Amino acid sequence: MKKAVKGGFLNATEVADYLMSKGVAFRDAHSIVGSIVIYCEDHEKAIEDLTIDEWKELS
């Protein structure tokens, strides 16, 4: 189950919720998370495996 969840980006919603809790508008959070998911797919990474530098670059 853990492998399936990591591959499906189910935690992308949590990232969007977090960004909105910090004052980011929904449409902007949605765009940021979309970029994060594309980056992760291109680099064969899960969201939770991103480094702090990658987070800073992506958001």
SEMARTI-539053 format. One record per residue (C-alpha): residue number from 1; x, y, z; residue in one letter. Coordinates in Angstrom, 1 decimal. Example, Ala and Ser with C-alpha at 12.3 -4.5 7.8 and 13.67 -1.06 7.14 Angstrom:
<sites>
{site 1,{12.3,-4.5,7.8},'a'}
{site 2,{13.7,-1.1,7.1},'s'}
</sites>
This chain:
<sites>
{site 1,{0.0,0.0,0.0},'m'}
{site 2,{2.8,2.4,0.8},'k'}
{site 3,{4.4,1.9,-2.6},'k'}
{site 4,{1.0,2.6,-4.3},'a'}
{site 5,{0.5,5.8,-2.3},'v'}
{site 6,{4.0,7.1,-3.1},'k'}
{site 7,{3.5,6.5,-6.8},'g'}
{site 8,{0.1,8.2,-7.0},'g'}
{site 9,{0.9,11.6,-5.5},'f'}
{site 10,{-2.0,11.3,-3.1},'l'}
{site 11,{-0.2,13.6,-0.7},'n'}
{site 12,{-0.3,16.4,-3.3},'a'}
{site 13,{-3.6,17.6,-1.8},'t'}
{site 14,{-1.8,17.9,1.6},'e'}
{site 15,{0.8,20.1,0.0},'v'}
{site 16,{-1.9,22.3,-1.5},'a'}
{site 17,{-3.7,22.5,1.9},'d'}
{site 18,{-0.5,23.5,3.6},'y'}
{site 19,{0.2,26.2,1.1},'l'}
{site 20,{-3.3,27.6,1.5},'m'}
{site 21,{-2.9,27.5,5.3},'s'}
{site 22,{0.1,29.8,4.8},'k'}
{site 23,{-2.0,32.3,2.8},'g'}
{site 24,{-1.4,31.1,-0.8},'v'}
{site 25,{-4.5,31.4,-3.0},'a'}
{site 26,{-6.0,28.1,-4.1},'f'}
{site 27,{-5.3,28.7,-7.8},'r'}
{site 28,{-1.6,29.5,-7.0},'d'}
{site 29,{-1.3,26.5,-4.6},'a'}
{site 30,{-2.8,24.3,-7.3},'h'}
{site 31,{-0.3,25.6,-9.9},'s'}
{site 32,{2.7,25.1,-7.5},'i'}
{site 33,{1.6,21.6,-6.7},'v'}
{site 34,{1.2,20.8,-10.4},'g'}
{site 35,{4.8,21.9,-11.0},'s'}
{site 36,{6.0,19.8,-8.0},'i'}
{site 37,{4.2,16.7,-9.3},'v'}
{site 38,{5.7,17.2,-12.8},'i'}
{site 39,{9.2,17.8,-11.3},'y'}
{site 40,{8.8,14.6,-9.3},'c'}
{site 41,{7.7,12.6,-12.3},'e'}
{site 42,{10.6,13.9,-14.4},'d'}
{site 43,{13.1,13.1,-11.7},'h'}
{site 44,{11.5,9.8,-10.5},'e'}
{site 45,{11.0,11.1,-7.0},'k'}
{site 46,{8.2,11.1,-4.5},'a'}
{site 47,{7.0,14.3,-3.0},'i'}
{site 48,{8.3,13.3,0.4},'e'}
{site 49,{11.7,12.7,-1.0},'d'}
{site 50,{12.3,16.2,-2.2},'l'}
{site 51,{15.2,18.1,-0.5},'t'}
{site 52,{14.7,21.5,1.2},'i'}
{site 53,{16.5,23.1,-1.7},'d'}
{site 54,{14.1,21.5,-4.2},'e'}
{site 55,{11.1,22.7,-2.2},'w'}
{site 56,{12.5,26.3,-2.2},'k'}
{site 57,{13.2,26.2,-5.9},'e'}
{site 58,{9.7,24.8,-6.7},'l'}
{site 59,{7.7,27.2,-4.5},'s'}
</sites>
